Amino acid sequence: MRVIMLGPPGAGKGTQAVRIAEAYSIPHISTGDMFRANLKQGTPLGVEAKGYMDAGELVPDDVVIRMVDDRLGWDDTARGWNLDGFPRTEGQAEALDALLADKGTPIDVVLRFAVDDEEVVERLSGRRVCRECGAVYHVNANPPEGEGTCDACGGELYQRDDDREDVIRTRLASYADDTAPLEAFYSERGLLRDVEAVGDIDDVTVRAMDVLRSIEAPPQ
């Protein structure tokens, strides 16, 4: 199974990506993790990417695509993969299509985890993080026993800057602008499937697995 995960910040697709990867015994390939690994290991691609980052520039698509190409060539991808965080634009999707065509490994499905903006704002703006141990709470869904204090270590809880409501709404608007063409790209190819990402995490997993079973590709 070769899966691409789409969804706005706060949709919970990272959690679902890990569960899907475990269920199908395929790697969960997070582009963020892939970048960090290349940078940490000082690979040629990591060095090239760092040069752009140190100059305050965006890493070009060409470099990102080569990282993805390298990762999809690892032995653990023989049964498939679960790609989370890439592609982000229609141009990247076109480049990925060309790369996969060369490998003879087309995408099976693109899962779009659907959740409305107000739900995302509620989820993220209510998040609180411990300054000492990094434990995460939510003012409504998972509040600490003592207000503003971590249950685990007694550290101070705070709201991250990117969890402020104005920042969240800006991120959501940017996501919508960037991904609308991407979603159309995959919809036109009959690959896009929606998963309702509201409610209990286990229920969302069941919905996602139901979609995957409905399109499950035969072994190649």
N, C-alpha and C positions, 0 to 999 in steps of 0.2 A: 504494500500500500504506500503510495506516494501522495502526501497530503500537504497543502499549504493552508496556514491559519491566518485569518483576517479578523480584525475586531478592534474597536476603539480602546483607548486607555481605560482600564478599569472593567473591561468586559470579562476578565478571568480566563482569557485564552491561554495564558501561560500554564495555569494549573491544569486545564484540560489537555494541553499539548503533552504534558508529562504523562497523564493517564492514558492517552491514546498511544503514545510511544510504548508504554509498558504493555498495553493490551496486545499490540501487534508485533512486539519484540523488534522495534525499529528505533533508530536514534532520534531523539528530539534535538533538532539543530536550531539553536537560537543564534541569530546573527550577532547579538550582543556578546554572547559567550565566545563565538567564533573570533570576533575582533579582539577580545581581551586575550584569548589564547595566543593569537598570532603576535600581539604586542609583547606579551610576557615572555614568549619563547624567542622573540627576536628573529622570526622568520623573514625571508626576503620580502614577502608581502606585508608583514607587520612593520618592517622598517620603512617600506614605501608609504604605507598608510600614516605612520607616525610623522613623516615629513610634512604631509599635508596638515595633519592635526596641529603640529607645533607651530605651523604658519597661520593657524586660525582659519584654515580652509576646510571645506567639506571634502571628504574622501571621494574621489570620482567613481562613478558607476563601474568603470572598467576594472578598478582595483577590487571593488566589492565582488563583482562577478567572478573574478579570478579566485578570490577566497572561497566563494560558494562552489565553484568548479572543483577546486582542490578538495574541499570537505566532502562533496558528493562522490568523490573517487575513493574514499576510505572503504576498507573491507566491510565495516559494519552496516553499510548502506545496501548490501546485496539484496536484502528483503524489502527495501524501501526506506523511506525517511519521512520525517514530520518537520517541515520548514516553518519556523516561527520568526517573523520580523523581516522577512524578505519574500517577494519583492514589495516595495512600497509605492512604486509608480508604474505607469503603463510602460515606460521605456525599459525599466528593469524587468518587467514581465516579458517583454519581447525578447530581451537578451537571454533570459532564463529559458524561454521556449527554444531558442536556437541552440543553446547549450545542451538541453535535454534531448533535442532531436538528434544531435551528434552522438549522444550516448545511447539512443534508442530506449529511453526511459521516460515516457510522457507522464504528466501529472494525472492522477486518478480523480482527485476532487479538491476543491477549494472550499473550506468551511468558513462561513462568515458568522461570527458570534454576535448576534443582534441584541442590542440593549439601547434603550433611549437615553438621551443626554441627561435628563433629570435623575435617572437611576445612577448613572455614572458619577454625577456631581455629589449625590448623597453618599455613595460608596467611598469616594476618594477624599472628600472634604471632611468626612468624619474620622479619618484615619489618624492615629496618634502613635508616635514611635518613641521608645525609651532612649534617652541620650547615652545611657551607660551600656546596656546589653543589646540594644537593637530590637527588643521584643515589640510586636505590632499589636495595637488594639484598635477598636472602633467605638466611638462614643455611644452608638446605638446597638450594633450587632454583637460587639465583644468588649464591653466596657471593663475597665479595671475595678478591683474592689474598692480602692481608694481613689478619689478623683485626682487626676493629674499625677498619679504615682504608679510606677511599675510594680505589679504583683510579684514578679520574679526577683528583682534586686532592689526595689525601692527607689530606683532612679526617676528623674523627672521625665514626664511625657511631653512631647512637643509636636506641633504640626509642621511638616516640611513645607518649604516655600512652594513646591510644585503641587501641593495638595490644597492650596488656597483656591476658593471658588473661581476668582477671576482668571487665574492661571489655567485651571482645568477647562474652563469654557473656551479659552484661546486655543488650547491643545486640541479640543474636540473640533473646533472650526477648521483648524489646519488639517486635521486628520480627514475630515469630510471632503475638503478640497482636493487633497492628494489622492484619496482612495476612490472617489467616484469614477474616474476614468478606468482605474484598475478593476473595480467591480464590474463595470460594463465590459471590459476586455474579456474577463473570465465568463461572464454571463452569456456573451455572444458565442462562446465556445462550448456552452452547455456544461461547464464545470462547477459553477457556483451553487452552493447549497446553504441555506440558512439554518442556524441552530439558535433557538431562543435561549438567551444567556441570563434569564431572570429566574430567581428562585434558588432552591437548595443546590449546592455544588454537585451532589450525587445525581440529582434529577437532570442537570445540564449534561453530565457525562452520559447518562442513558440516552438522551436525545441525540447527542453527537454520535454515539455508537450505533444507534438506529440508522442514522444517515449513512454511516460508513458501511454497514452491513447491506444496505440497499443498493450500493454501487460497487461492492467488493469485486475487485478485479481477480481473474484467475491467475495462478502462478505463471511466471514467464521463465 
